[in-house]
């Protein structure tokens, strides 16, 4: 085990009380209170708009809003629309990167995809040209995420898809399914992503047939999840790779810190610096309106609401999670009271 994982594990063991509740964590009533308050504070915020470049996402009811904390032992604290199934979109990306790490070791991410933030939008073609030695840049932008799908070791397209879906379901601790209407809407309009896949293939930075990678990637982004599912996926990372509902090990404990590092530097795309400055937590957003943030070794905070800002991040969700992190003082660089 690496030092970071050992430290987190030791901390967790040292603080486990007789009840099995992590004594270092806030009291359950405080977790429920901050969830309720963040939900109430932002439920009328109208800023931003639904993603529209995937036509069907304009139809998701914009007022939906859910907030969840899931602890590393699987307790849930919820407010609002936490069972509504929306498309996971880019929140899927770190979890497929985790699958690649599990299959081939963490170095493969660095060597074959890259781990540098781009400072550019999630769908940037320019970033691919700018980073000559790491042409897909990092696994959390579209280029790197499509490359990660192509790196999954599989015997056929069906097998690739089964592995991707099975892995994300394992993180959620429940069988997940694709929202077929979202898949159709995105796949038939994915000209930008198709350009990315072909550009990567041209530079020998895509490791399967480009159209196969496009289909599996787009299906991956169309998986339906609830805010609760996202919270459990994050709690699995907080729990060093073991799903708290099923107790199944989903990824190596040693790989979790590396994955969280990429989420910290690139999880919010070209807003990642601002996000880390104000919230201080590794996180991942998606244009479906979901966000999950991880308090390493402790719990996850997830939120969902469809209206997005310019960078493609949910306005209500990011505000709710940032407030909760500040109120609980759980930023990874130290308490970050607002
Ligand atoms: N499926 C979306 C796309 O490829 C994911 C983007 C996102 O959530 N930021 O464009």
py3Dmol code that shows the C-alpha trace and the ligand (Angstrom):
import py3Dmol

protein = """\
ATOM      1  CA  UNK A   1       0.000   0.000   0.000  1.00  0.00           C
ATOM      2  CA  UNK A   2       1.226   3.475  -0.735  1.00  0.00           C
ATOM      3  CA  UNK A   3       1.796   6.035   2.001  1.00  0.00           C
ATOM      4  CA  UNK A   4      -1.299   8.144   1.280  1.00  0.00           C
ATOM      5  CA  UNK A   5      -3.608   5.157   1.327  1.00  0.00           C
ATOM      6  CA  UNK A   6      -2.003   3.879   4.528  1.00  0.00           C
ATOM      7  CA  UNK A   7      -2.408   7.300   6.172  1.00  0.00           C
ATOM      8  CA  UNK A   8      -6.056   7.581   5.177  1.00  0.00           C
ATOM      9  CA  UNK A   9      -6.729   4.003   6.317  1.00  0.00           C
ATOM     10  CA  UNK A  10      -4.939   4.600   9.639  1.00  0.00           C
ATOM     11  CA  UNK A  11      -6.830   7.823  10.210  1.00  0.00           C
ATOM     12  CA  UNK A  12     -10.099   6.041   9.508  1.00  0.00           C
ATOM     13  CA  UNK A  13      -9.242   3.186  11.867  1.00  0.00           C
ATOM     14  CA  UNK A  14      -8.046   5.578  14.576  1.00  0.00           C
ATOM     15  CA  UNK A  15     -11.293   7.528  14.506  1.00  0.00           C
ATOM     16  CA  UNK A  16     -13.761   4.639  14.330  1.00  0.00           C
ATOM     17  CA  UNK A  17     -15.915   4.704  17.431  1.00  0.00           C
ATOM     18  CA  UNK A  18     -17.871   1.855  19.035  1.00  0.00           C
ATOM     19  CA  UNK A  19     -20.879   2.688  16.889  1.00  0.00           C
ATOM     20  CA  UNK A  20     -18.871   2.201  13.691  1.00  0.00           C
ATOM     21  CA  UNK A  21     -19.495   5.861  12.910  1.00  0.00           C
ATOM     22  CA  UNK A  22     -16.389   7.825  12.022  1.00  0.00           C
ATOM     23  CA  UNK A  23     -15.962  10.040  15.095  1.00  0.00           C
ATOM     24  CA  UNK A  24     -14.119  12.671  13.074  1.00  0.00           C
ATOM     25  CA  UNK A  25     -17.166  13.171  10.878  1.00  0.00           C
ATOM     26  CA  UNK A  26     -19.837  15.748  11.631  1.00  0.00           C
ATOM     27  CA  UNK A  27     -22.857  14.511  13.599  1.00  0.00           C
ATOM     28  CA  UNK A  28     -25.667  13.020  11.465  1.00  0.00           C
ATOM     29  CA  UNK A  29     -27.990  15.896  12.419  1.00  0.00           C
ATOM     30  CA  UNK A  30     -25.429  18.413  11.127  1.00  0.00           C
ATOM     31  CA  UNK A  31     -25.042  16.522   7.843  1.00  0.00           C
ATOM     32  CA  UNK A  32     -28.826  16.536   7.366  1.00  0.00           C
ATOM     33  CA  UNK A  33     -29.031  20.204   8.338  1.00  0.00           C
ATOM     34  CA  UNK A  34     -26.404  21.403   5.842  1.00  0.00           C
ATOM     35  CA  UNK A  35     -28.047  19.348   3.078  1.00  0.00           C
ATOM     36  CA  UNK A  36     -31.481  20.836   3.865  1.00  0.00           C
ATOM     37  CA  UNK A  37     -30.116  24.371   4.114  1.00  0.00           C
ATOM     38  CA  UNK A  38     -28.124  24.214   0.861  1.00  0.00           C
ATOM     39  CA  UNK A  39     -31.186  22.837  -0.925  1.00  0.00           C
ATOM     40  CA  UNK A  40     -33.431  25.576   0.467  1.00  0.00           C
ATOM     41  CA  UNK A  41     -30.867  28.307  -0.282  1.00  0.00           C
ATOM     42  CA  UNK A  42     -30.516  27.501  -3.994  1.00  0.00           C
ATOM     43  CA  UNK A  43     -33.836  25.924  -4.980  1.00  0.00           C
ATOM     44  CA  UNK A  44     -35.083  29.169  -6.478  1.00  0.00           C
ATOM     45  CA  UNK A  45     -31.838  30.162  -8.181  1.00  0.00           C
ATOM     46  CA  UNK A  46     -32.573  30.586 -11.900  1.00  0.00           C
ATOM     47  CA  UNK A  47     -29.049  31.259 -13.233  1.00  0.00           C
ATOM     48  CA  UNK A  48     -27.714  29.257 -16.172  1.00  0.00           C
ATOM     49  CA  UNK A  49     -29.546  27.100 -18.704  1.00  0.00           C
ATOM     50  CA  UNK A  50     -29.983  23.446 -19.638  1.00  0.00           C
ATOM     51  CA  UNK A  51     -27.372  22.024 -22.024  1.00  0.00           C
ATOM     52  CA  UNK A  52     -28.742  22.365 -25.552  1.00  0.00           C
ATOM     53  CA  UNK A  53     -26.015  20.954 -27.802  1.00  0.00           C
ATOM     54  CA  UNK A  54     -27.472  17.523 -26.960  1.00  0.00           C
ATOM     55  CA  UNK A  55     -31.030  18.384 -28.108  1.00  0.00           C
ATOM     56  CA  UNK A  56     -32.953  16.181 -25.657  1.00  0.00           C
ATOM     57  CA  UNK A  57     -31.296  17.714 -22.593  1.00  0.00           C
ATOM     58  CA  UNK A  58     -33.323  20.895 -23.182  1.00  0.00           C
ATOM     59  CA  UNK A  59     -36.374  18.817 -22.175  1.00  0.00           C
ATOM     60  CA  UNK A  60     -35.174  17.848 -18.670  1.00  0.00           C
ATOM     61  CA  UNK A  61     -37.357  19.859 -16.238  1.00  0.00           C
ATOM     62  CA  UNK A  62     -35.057  22.727 -15.204  1.00  0.00           C
ATOM     63  CA  UNK A  63     -36.459  23.057 -11.692  1.00  0.00           C
ATOM     64  CA  UNK A  64     -35.320  19.602 -10.569  1.00  0.00           C
ATOM     65  CA  UNK A  65     -32.824  19.870  -7.717  1.00  0.00           C
ATOM     66  CA  UNK A  66     -31.482  17.255  -5.349  1.00  0.00           C
ATOM     67  CA  UNK A  67     -28.675  17.253  -2.771  1.00  0.00           C
ATOM     68  CA  UNK A  68     -27.165  14.157  -1.084  1.00  0.00           C
ATOM     69  CA  UNK A  69     -24.366  13.315   1.315  1.00  0.00           C
ATOM     70  CA  UNK A  70     -23.309   9.640   1.364  1.00  0.00           C
ATOM     71  CA  UNK A  71     -20.861   8.555   4.049  1.00  0.00           C
ATOM     72  CA  UNK A  72     -18.152   5.930   3.562  1.00  0.00           C
ATOM     73  CA  UNK A  73     -20.306   3.481   5.497  1.00  0.00           C
ATOM     74  CA  UNK A  74     -23.298   4.091   3.231  1.00  0.00           C
ATOM     75  CA  UNK A  75     -25.535   6.407   5.275  1.00  0.00           C
ATOM     76  CA  UNK A  76     -27.487   8.904   3.123  1.00  0.00           C
ATOM     77  CA  UNK A  77     -28.642  12.442   3.946  1.00  0.00           C
ATOM     78  CA  UNK A  78     -30.943  13.825   1.252  1.00  0.00           C
ATOM     79  CA  UNK A  79     -33.068  16.788   0.185  1.00  0.00           C
ATOM     80  CA  UNK A  80     -35.162  17.369  -2.955  1.00  0.00           C
ATOM     81  CA  UNK A  81     -35.221  15.361  -6.191  1.00  0.00           C
ATOM     82  CA  UNK A  82     -32.670  12.703  -5.284  1.00  0.00           C
ATOM     83  CA  UNK A  83     -34.292   9.737  -7.114  1.00  0.00           C
ATOM     84  CA  UNK A  84     -34.819  11.327 -10.557  1.00  0.00           C
ATOM     85  CA  UNK A  85     -32.724   9.542 -13.220  1.00  0.00           C
ATOM     86  CA  UNK A  86     -30.729  11.925 -15.408  1.00  0.00           C
ATOM     87  CA  UNK A  87     -27.830  11.182 -17.773  1.00  0.00           C
ATOM     88  CA  UNK A  88     -24.517  10.780 -15.997  1.00  0.00           C
ATOM     89  CA  UNK A  89     -22.561  12.455 -18.843  1.00  0.00           C
ATOM     90  CA  UNK A  90     -19.027  13.428 -17.819  1.00  0.00           C
ATOM     91  CA  UNK A  91     -19.429  12.276 -14.235  1.00  0.00           C
ATOM     92  CA  UNK A  92     -18.822   8.835 -15.772  1.00  0.00           C
ATOM     93  CA  UNK A  93     -15.307   9.787 -16.885  1.00  0.00           C
ATOM     94  CA  UNK A  94     -13.272   9.264 -13.688  1.00  0.00           C
ATOM     95  CA  UNK A  95     -14.928   5.888 -13.146  1.00  0.00           C
ATOM     96  CA  UNK A  96     -13.882   4.534 -16.545  1.00  0.00           C
ATOM     97  CA  UNK A  97     -10.408   5.965 -15.874  1.00  0.00           C
ATOM     98  CA  UNK A  98     -10.516   3.905 -12.659  1.00  0.00           C
ATOM     99  CA  UNK A  99     -11.337   0.779 -14.703  1.00  0.00           C
ATOM    100  CA  UNK A 100      -8.332   1.432 -16.944  1.00  0.00           C
ATOM    101  CA  UNK A 101      -6.121   1.864 -13.841  1.00  0.00           C
ATOM    102  CA  UNK A 102      -7.463  -1.386 -12.385  1.00  0.00           C
ATOM    103  CA  UNK A 103      -6.828  -3.306 -15.603  1.00  0.00           C
ATOM    104  CA  UNK A 104      -3.431  -1.853 -16.505  1.00  0.00           C
ATOM    105  CA  UNK A 105      -2.038   0.068 -13.526  1.00  0.00           C
ATOM    106  CA  UNK A 106      -2.058   3.836 -12.908  1.00  0.00           C
ATOM    107  CA  UNK A 107       0.976   4.629 -15.127  1.00  0.00           C
ATOM    108  CA  UNK A 108      -1.053   3.915 -18.239  1.00  0.00           C
ATOM    109  CA  UNK A 109      -3.168   7.026 -17.647  1.00  0.00           C
ATOM    110  CA  UNK A 110      -0.091   9.199 -17.539  1.00  0.00           C
ATOM    111  CA  UNK A 111       1.624   7.536 -20.486  1.00  0.00           C
ATOM    112  CA  UNK A 112      -1.246   6.971 -22.898  1.00  0.00           C
ATOM    113  CA  UNK A 113      -3.764   9.713 -22.026  1.00  0.00           C
ATOM    114  CA  UNK A 114      -2.091  12.380 -19.875  1.00  0.00           C
ATOM    115  CA  UNK A 115      -3.039  14.016 -16.596  1.00  0.00           C
ATOM    116  CA  UNK A 116      -2.622  17.747 -17.228  1.00  0.00           C
ATOM    117  CA  UNK A 117      -5.562  20.126 -16.928  1.00  0.00           C
ATOM    118  CA  UNK A 118      -6.175  21.937 -20.195  1.00  0.00           C
ATOM    119  CA  UNK A 119      -7.483  25.312 -19.098  1.00  0.00           C
ATOM    120  CA  UNK A 120      -9.779  24.880 -22.080  1.00  0.00           C
ATOM    121  CA  UNK A 121     -13.416  23.767 -22.506  1.00  0.00           C
ATOM    122  CA  UNK A 122     -14.317  20.091 -22.110  1.00  0.00           C
ATOM    123  CA  UNK A 123     -14.783  19.547 -25.843  1.00  0.00           C
ATOM    124  CA  UNK A 124     -11.665  21.408 -26.999  1.00  0.00           C
ATOM    125  CA  UNK A 125      -9.987  20.249 -30.205  1.00  0.00           C
ATOM    126  CA  UNK A 126      -7.338  22.924 -29.770  1.00  0.00           C
ATOM    127  CA  UNK A 127      -6.107  21.258 -26.544  1.00  0.00           C
ATOM    128  CA  UNK A 128      -5.341  18.096 -28.500  1.00  0.00           C
ATOM    129  CA  UNK A 129      -3.045  20.065 -30.801  1.00  0.00           C
ATOM    130  CA  UNK A 130      -1.472  22.122 -28.007  1.00  0.00           C
ATOM    131  CA  UNK A 131      -0.355  19.184 -25.880  1.00  0.00           C
ATOM    132  CA  UNK A 132       1.831  17.438 -28.424  1.00  0.00           C
ATOM    133  CA  UNK A 133       3.184  14.777 -26.075  1.00  0.00           C
ATOM    134  CA  UNK A 134      -0.155  14.028 -24.407  1.00  0.00           C
ATOM    135  CA  UNK A 135      -2.610  14.358 -27.196  1.00  0.00           C
ATOM    136  CA  UNK A 136      -5.729  13.472 -25.310  1.00  0.00           C
ATOM    137  CA  UNK A 137      -4.606  15.600 -22.324  1.00  0.00           C
ATOM    138  CA  UNK A 138      -6.467  14.050 -19.353  1.00  0.00           C
ATOM    139  CA  UNK A 139      -9.189  11.438 -18.830  1.00  0.00           C
ATOM    140  CA  UNK A 140     -11.802  13.981 -17.695  1.00  0.00           C
ATOM    141  CA  UNK A 141     -12.094  16.012 -20.901  1.00  0.00           C
ATOM    142  CA  UNK A 142     -13.872  14.451 -23.867  1.00  0.00           C
ATOM    143  CA  UNK A 143     -10.668  13.556 -25.741  1.00  0.00           C
ATOM    144  CA  UNK A 144      -9.157  11.713 -22.783  1.00  0.00           C
ATOM    145  CA  UNK A 145     -12.438  10.082 -21.855  1.00  0.00           C
ATOM    146  CA  UNK A 146     -12.919   8.711 -25.374  1.00  0.00           C
ATOM    147  CA  UNK A 147      -9.296   7.475 -25.249  1.00  0.00           C
ATOM    148  CA  UNK A 148      -9.976   5.830 -21.855  1.00  0.00           C
ATOM    149  CA  UNK A 149     -12.938   3.943 -23.333  1.00  0.00           C
ATOM    150  CA  UNK A 150     -10.680   2.795 -26.178  1.00  0.00           C
ATOM    151  CA  UNK A 151      -8.063   1.607 -23.630  1.00  0.00           C
ATOM    152  CA  UNK A 152     -10.462  -0.669 -21.754  1.00  0.00           C
ATOM    153  CA  UNK A 153      -9.239  -4.207 -22.386  1.00  0.00           C
ATOM    154  CA  UNK A 154     -12.044  -6.039 -24.168  1.00  0.00           C
ATOM    155  CA  UNK A 155     -12.567  -8.797 -26.715  1.00  0.00           C
ATOM    156  CA  UNK A 156     -15.379  -7.066 -28.663  1.00  0.00           C
ATOM    157  CA  UNK A 157     -17.472  -3.903 -28.678  1.00  0.00           C
ATOM    158  CA  UNK A 158     -20.167  -5.670 -26.656  1.00  0.00           C
ATOM    159  CA  UNK A 159     -17.564  -6.825 -24.134  1.00  0.00           C
ATOM    160  CA  UNK A 160     -16.138  -3.268 -23.920  1.00  0.00           C
ATOM    161  CA  UNK A 161     -19.595  -1.915 -23.203  1.00  0.00           C
ATOM    162  CA  UNK A 162     -20.396  -4.646 -20.654  1.00  0.00           C
ATOM    163  CA  UNK A 163     -17.170  -3.834 -18.798  1.00  0.00           C
ATOM    164  CA  UNK A 164     -17.830  -0.078 -18.802  1.00  0.00           C
ATOM    165  CA  UNK A 165     -21.450  -0.434 -17.650  1.00  0.00           C
ATOM    166  CA  UNK A 166     -20.610  -3.164 -15.120  1.00  0.00           C
ATOM    167  CA  UNK A 167     -17.862  -1.036 -13.597  1.00  0.00           C
ATOM    168  CA  UNK A 168     -20.014   2.091 -13.224  1.00  0.00           C
ATOM    169  CA  UNK A 169     -22.864  -0.029 -11.803  1.00  0.00           C
ATOM    170  CA  UNK A 170     -20.408  -1.513  -9.290  1.00  0.00           C
ATOM    171  CA  UNK A 171     -19.419   1.989  -8.181  1.00  0.00           C
ATOM    172  CA  UNK A 172     -23.119   2.849  -7.730  1.00  0.00           C
ATOM    173  CA  UNK A 173     -23.850  -0.473  -6.000  1.00  0.00           C
ATOM    174  CA  UNK A 174     -26.894  -1.051  -8.203  1.00  0.00           C
ATOM    175  CA  UNK A 175     -27.480  -2.146 -11.839  1.00  0.00           C
ATOM    176  CA  UNK A 176     -27.688   0.952 -14.032  1.00  0.00           C
ATOM    177  CA  UNK A 177     -29.237   1.253 -17.515  1.00  0.00           C
ATOM    178  CA  UNK A 178     -28.895   3.586 -20.494  1.00  0.00           C
ATOM    179  CA  UNK A 179     -31.416   6.370 -21.164  1.00  0.00           C
ATOM    180  CA  UNK A 180     -31.868   5.343 -24.809  1.00  0.00           C
ATOM    181  CA  UNK A 181     -33.439   8.636 -25.887  1.00  0.00           C
ATOM    182  CA  UNK A 182     -30.383  10.524 -24.590  1.00  0.00           C
ATOM    183  CA  UNK A 183     -28.069   8.110 -26.430  1.00  0.00           C
ATOM    184  CA  UNK A 184     -29.935   8.585 -29.731  1.00  0.00           C
ATOM    185  CA  UNK A 185     -30.013  12.352 -29.330  1.00  0.00           C
ATOM    186  CA  UNK A 186     -26.285  12.612 -28.584  1.00  0.00           C
ATOM    187  CA  UNK A 187     -24.966   9.950 -30.960  1.00  0.00           C
ATOM    188  CA  UNK A 188     -26.771  11.436 -33.974  1.00  0.00           C
ATOM    189  CA  UNK A 189     -25.402  14.932 -33.240  1.00  0.00           C
ATOM    190  CA  UNK A 190     -21.861  14.084 -31.999  1.00  0.00           C
ATOM    191  CA  UNK A 191     -19.943  15.684 -34.845  1.00  0.00           C
ATOM    192  CA  UNK A 192     -17.505  17.437 -32.502  1.00  0.00           C
ATOM    193  CA  UNK A 193     -16.710  14.293 -30.501  1.00  0.00           C
ATOM    194  CA  UNK A 194     -16.365  12.329 -33.733  1.00  0.00           C
ATOM    195  CA  UNK A 195     -13.785  14.867 -34.901  1.00  0.00           C
ATOM    196  CA  UNK A 196     -11.935  14.387 -31.585  1.00  0.00           C
ATOM    197  CA  UNK A 197     -11.970  10.588 -31.910  1.00  0.00           C
ATOM    198  CA  UNK A 198     -10.650  10.766 -35.469  1.00  0.00           C
ATOM    199  CA  UNK A 199      -7.980  13.312 -34.555  1.00  0.00           C
ATOM    200  CA  UNK A 200      -6.775  11.099 -31.703  1.00  0.00           C
ATOM    201  CA  UNK A 201      -6.753   8.053 -33.975  1.00  0.00           C
ATOM    202  CA  UNK A 202      -4.713   9.998 -36.498  1.00  0.00           C
ATOM    203  CA  UNK A 203      -2.136  10.752 -33.769  1.00  0.00           C
ATOM    204  CA  UNK A 204      -2.122   7.131 -32.548  1.00  0.00           C
ATOM    205  CA  UNK A 205      -3.648   8.194 -29.246  1.00  0.00           C
ATOM    206  CA  UNK A 206      -6.820   6.154 -29.635  1.00  0.00           C
ATOM    207  CA  UNK A 207      -6.542   2.442 -28.974  1.00  0.00           C
ATOM    208  CA  UNK A 208      -9.629   0.977 -30.673  1.00  0.00           C
ATOM    209  CA  UNK A 209     -11.678   1.636 -33.776  1.00  0.00           C
ATOM    210  CA  UNK A 210     -12.763   5.320 -33.487  1.00  0.00           C
ATOM    211  CA  UNK A 211     -16.460   4.728 -34.158  1.00  0.00           C
ATOM    212  CA  UNK A 212     -16.548   1.854 -31.651  1.00  0.00           C
ATOM    213  CA  UNK A 213     -15.005   4.162 -29.043  1.00  0.00           C
ATOM    214  CA  UNK A 214     -17.594   6.833 -29.960  1.00  0.00           C
ATOM    215  CA  UNK A 215     -20.523   4.453 -29.519  1.00  0.00           C
ATOM    216  CA  UNK A 216     -19.334   3.066 -26.197  1.00  0.00           C
ATOM    217  CA  UNK A 217     -18.349   6.534 -24.901  1.00  0.00           C
ATOM    218  CA  UNK A 218     -21.725   8.013 -25.867  1.00  0.00           C
ATOM    219  CA  UNK A 219     -23.580   5.092 -24.245  1.00  0.00           C
ATOM    220  CA  UNK A 220     -21.465   5.581 -21.137  1.00  0.00           C
ATOM    221  CA  UNK A 221     -22.485   9.261 -21.003  1.00  0.00           C
ATOM    222  CA  UNK A 222     -26.158   8.252 -21.436  1.00  0.00           C
ATOM    223  CA  UNK A 223     -26.279   5.987 -18.372  1.00  0.00           C
ATOM    224  CA  UNK A 224     -29.161   7.061 -16.115  1.00  0.00           C
ATOM    225  CA  UNK A 225     -28.229   7.887 -12.509  1.00  0.00           C
ATOM    226  CA  UNK A 226     -29.905   9.636  -9.592  1.00  0.00           C
ATOM    227  CA  UNK A 227     -28.212  12.069  -7.201  1.00  0.00           C
ATOM    228  CA  UNK A 228     -28.225   9.198  -4.686  1.00  0.00           C
ATOM    229  CA  UNK A 229     -26.390   6.939  -7.167  1.00  0.00           C
ATOM    230  CA  UNK A 230     -23.756   9.631  -7.745  1.00  0.00           C
ATOM    231  CA  UNK A 231     -23.311  10.084  -3.996  1.00  0.00           C
ATOM    232  CA  UNK A 232     -22.700   6.349  -3.519  1.00  0.00           C
ATOM    233  CA  UNK A 233     -20.223   6.369  -6.420  1.00  0.00           C
ATOM    234  CA  UNK A 234     -18.358   9.162  -4.641  1.00  0.00           C
ATOM    235  CA  UNK A 235     -18.634   7.376  -1.292  1.00  0.00           C
ATOM    236  CA  UNK A 236     -16.945   4.362  -2.914  1.00  0.00           C
ATOM    237  CA  UNK A 237     -13.982   6.618  -3.700  1.00  0.00           C
ATOM    238  CA  UNK A 238     -14.121   8.036  -0.155  1.00  0.00           C
ATOM    239  CA  UNK A 239     -14.116   4.442   1.101  1.00  0.00           C
ATOM    240  CA  UNK A 240     -10.844   3.716  -0.758  1.00  0.00           C
ATOM    241  CA  UNK A 241     -12.511   1.772  -3.564  1.00  0.00           C
ATOM    242  CA  UNK A 242     -14.949  -0.433  -1.641  1.00  0.00           C
ATOM    243  CA  UNK A 243     -18.658   0.166  -2.326  1.00  0.00           C
ATOM    244  CA  UNK A 244     -20.324   0.859   1.035  1.00  0.00           C
ATOM    245  CA  UNK A 245     -23.636  -0.765   0.027  1.00  0.00           C
ATOM    246  CA  UNK A 246     -22.328  -4.009  -1.480  1.00  0.00           C
ATOM    247  CA  UNK A 247     -18.897  -4.174   0.216  1.00  0.00           C
ATOM    248  CA  UNK A 248     -17.459  -5.061  -3.201  1.00  0.00           C
ATOM    249  CA  UNK A 249     -13.960  -3.777  -3.975  1.00  0.00           C
ATOM    250  CA  UNK A 250     -14.348  -1.817  -7.192  1.00  0.00           C
ATOM    251  CA  UNK A 251     -10.852  -0.362  -7.562  1.00  0.00           C
ATOM    252  CA  UNK A 252      -7.465  -0.624  -5.858  1.00  0.00           C
ATOM    253  CA  UNK A 253      -7.112   1.520  -2.738  1.00  0.00           C
ATOM    254  CA  UNK A 254      -3.670   2.591  -3.981  1.00  0.00           C
ATOM    255  CA  UNK A 255      -5.125   4.108  -7.172  1.00  0.00           C
ATOM    256  CA  UNK A 256      -7.730   6.259  -5.422  1.00  0.00           C
ATOM    257  CA  UNK A 257      -5.403   9.184  -4.511  1.00  0.00           C
ATOM    258  CA  UNK A 258      -4.173   9.421  -8.117  1.00  0.00           C
ATOM    259  CA  UNK A 259      -7.703   9.474  -9.479  1.00  0.00           C
ATOM    260  CA  UNK A 260      -8.776  12.105  -6.934  1.00  0.00           C
ATOM    261  CA  UNK A 261      -5.764  14.203  -7.969  1.00  0.00           C
ATOM    262  CA  UNK A 262      -6.981  14.289 -11.573  1.00  0.00           C
ATOM    263  CA  UNK A 263     -10.497  15.139 -10.368  1.00  0.00           C
ATOM    264  CA  UNK A 264      -9.041  17.984  -8.279  1.00  0.00           C
ATOM    265  CA  UNK A 265      -7.131  19.501 -11.202  1.00  0.00           C
ATOM    266  CA  UNK A 266      -9.556  18.841 -14.079  1.00  0.00           C
ATOM    267  CA  UNK A 267     -12.972  17.818 -12.712  1.00  0.00           C
ATOM    268  CA  UNK A 268     -14.499  21.244 -13.396  1.00  0.00           C
ATOM    269  CA  UNK A 269     -12.720  21.737 -16.763  1.00  0.00           C
ATOM    270  CA  UNK A 270     -11.633  25.341 -17.256  1.00  0.00           C
ATOM    271  CA  UNK A 271     -13.209  26.247 -13.912  1.00  0.00           C
ATOM    272  CA  UNK A 272     -11.158  23.729 -11.930  1.00  0.00           C
ATOM    273  CA  UNK A 273      -8.884  26.367 -10.393  1.00  0.00           C
ATOM    274  CA  UNK A 274     -11.820  28.482  -9.233  1.00  0.00           C
ATOM    275  CA  UNK A 275     -13.535  25.366  -7.866  1.00  0.00           C
ATOM    276  CA  UNK A 276     -10.503  24.213  -5.875  1.00  0.00           C
ATOM    277  CA  UNK A 277      -9.920  27.754  -4.617  1.00  0.00           C
ATOM    278  CA  UNK A 278     -13.451  28.091  -3.280  1.00  0.00           C
ATOM    279  CA  UNK A 279     -14.526  24.508  -2.432  1.00  0.00           C
ATOM    280  CA  UNK A 280     -11.240  22.610  -2.069  1.00  0.00           C
ATOM    281  CA  UNK A 281     -12.614  19.171  -2.980  1.00  0.00           C
ATOM    282  CA  UNK A 282     -11.899  16.761  -5.845  1.00  0.00           C
ATOM    283  CA  UNK A 283     -15.093  16.590  -7.887  1.00  0.00           C
ATOM    284  CA  UNK A 284     -16.598  15.773 -11.269  1.00  0.00           C
ATOM    285  CA  UNK A 285     -19.376  17.513 -13.135  1.00  0.00           C
ATOM    286  CA  UNK A 286     -21.551  16.510 -16.111  1.00  0.00           C
ATOM    287  CA  UNK A 287     -23.716  18.428 -18.592  1.00  0.00           C
ATOM    288  CA  UNK A 288     -26.704  16.369 -17.430  1.00  0.00           C
ATOM    289  CA  UNK A 289     -26.571  18.585 -14.312  1.00  0.00           C
ATOM    290  CA  UNK A 290     -24.903  16.156 -11.885  1.00  0.00           C
ATOM    291  CA  UNK A 291     -21.844  16.831  -9.725  1.00  0.00           C
ATOM    292  CA  UNK A 292     -20.118  14.592  -7.196  1.00  0.00           C
ATOM    293  CA  UNK A 293     -17.410  15.784  -4.792  1.00  0.00           C
ATOM    294  CA  UNK A 294     -15.305  13.566  -2.532  1.00  0.00           C
ATOM    295  CA  UNK A 295     -14.049  14.271   0.968  1.00  0.00           C
ATOM    296  CA  UNK A 296     -11.205  11.716   0.891  1.00  0.00           C
ATOM    297  CA  UNK A 297     -11.537   8.931   3.437  1.00  0.00           C
ATOM    298  CA  UNK A 298     -14.835  10.320   4.756  1.00  0.00           C
ATOM    299  CA  UNK A 299     -17.873  10.982   2.563  1.00  0.00           C
ATOM    300  CA  UNK A 300     -19.196  12.279  -0.758  1.00  0.00           C
ATOM    301  CA  UNK A 301     -21.457  15.210  -1.572  1.00  0.00           C
ATOM    302  CA  UNK A 302     -23.554  14.973  -4.751  1.00  0.00           C
ATOM    303  CA  UNK A 303     -26.090  17.317  -6.267  1.00  0.00           C
ATOM    304  CA  UNK A 304     -28.154  17.534  -9.441  1.00  0.00           C
ATOM    305  CA  UNK A 305     -29.916  20.381 -11.211  1.00  0.00           C
ATOM    306  CA  UNK A 306     -30.051  20.857 -15.007  1.00  0.00           C
ATOM    307  CA  UNK A 307     -29.173  24.536 -15.470  1.00  0.00           C
ATOM    308  CA  UNK A 308     -25.477  24.978 -16.338  1.00  0.00           C
ATOM    309  CA  UNK A 309     -23.036  27.876 -16.376  1.00  0.00           C
ATOM    310  CA  UNK A 310     -20.770  28.746 -19.331  1.00  0.00           C
ATOM    311  CA  UNK A 311     -18.235  26.006 -18.454  1.00  0.00           C
ATOM    312  CA  UNK A 312     -20.997  23.359 -18.475  1.00  0.00           C
ATOM    313  CA  UNK A 313     -21.243  22.956 -14.683  1.00  0.00           C
ATOM    314  CA  UNK A 314     -24.588  22.897 -12.808  1.00  0.00           C
ATOM    315  CA  UNK A 315     -25.123  26.239 -11.096  1.00  0.00           C
ATOM    316  CA  UNK A 316     -27.323  25.080  -8.214  1.00  0.00           C
ATOM    317  CA  UNK A 317     -25.319  21.900  -7.669  1.00  0.00           C
ATOM    318  CA  UNK A 318     -21.955  23.634  -7.518  1.00  0.00           C
ATOM    319  CA  UNK A 319     -23.243  26.297  -5.133  1.00  0.00           C
ATOM    320  CA  UNK A 320     -24.843  23.700  -2.838  1.00  0.00           C
ATOM    321  CA  UNK A 321     -21.736  21.492  -2.699  1.00  0.00           C
ATOM    322  CA  UNK A 322     -19.384  24.440  -2.193  1.00  0.00           C
ATOM    323  CA  UNK A 323     -21.494  25.760   0.684  1.00  0.00           C
ATOM    324  CA  UNK A 324     -21.667  22.345   2.352  1.00  0.00           C
ATOM    325  CA  UNK A 325     -17.890  21.876   2.057  1.00  0.00           C
ATOM    326  CA  UNK A 326     -17.347  25.312   3.588  1.00  0.00           C
ATOM    327  CA  UNK A 327     -19.846  24.842   6.404  1.00  0.00           C
ATOM    328  CA  UNK A 328     -18.434  21.458   7.361  1.00  0.00           C
ATOM    329  CA  UNK A 329     -14.862  22.729   6.949  1.00  0.00           C
ATOM    330  CA  UNK A 330     -13.825  19.684   4.919  1.00  0.00           C
ATOM    331  CA  UNK A 331     -11.763  21.207   2.080  1.00  0.00           C
ATOM    332  CA  UNK A 332      -8.657  19.058   1.528  1.00  0.00           C
ATOM    333  CA  UNK A 333      -6.311  22.022   2.021  1.00  0.00           C
ATOM    334  CA  UNK A 334      -7.894  22.941   5.354  1.00  0.00           C
ATOM    335  CA  UNK A 335     -11.201  24.407   6.486  1.00  0.00           C
ATOM    336  CA  UNK A 336     -12.429  26.915   3.962  1.00  0.00           C
ATOM    337  CA  UNK A 337     -15.172  28.840   5.738  1.00  0.00           C
ATOM    338  CA  UNK A 338     -17.204  31.058   3.460  1.00  0.00           C
TER     339      UNK A 338
END
"""
ligand_1 = """\
10
LIG
N -21.466 13.384 -23.423
C -21.013 14.738 -23.256
C -20.110 15.096 -24.411
O -19.346 14.260 -24.814
C -20.285 14.884 -21.963
C -19.789 16.291 -21.724
C -19.938 16.756 -20.320
O -20.696 16.233 -19.510
N -19.241 17.832 -20.038
O -20.128 16.179 -24.915
"""
view = py3Dmol.view(width=600, height=400)
view.addModel(protein, "pdb")
view.setStyle({"model": 0}, {"cartoon": {"style": "trace"}})
view.addModel(ligand_1, "xyz")
view.setStyle({"model": 1}, {"stick": {}})
view.zoomTo()
view.show()
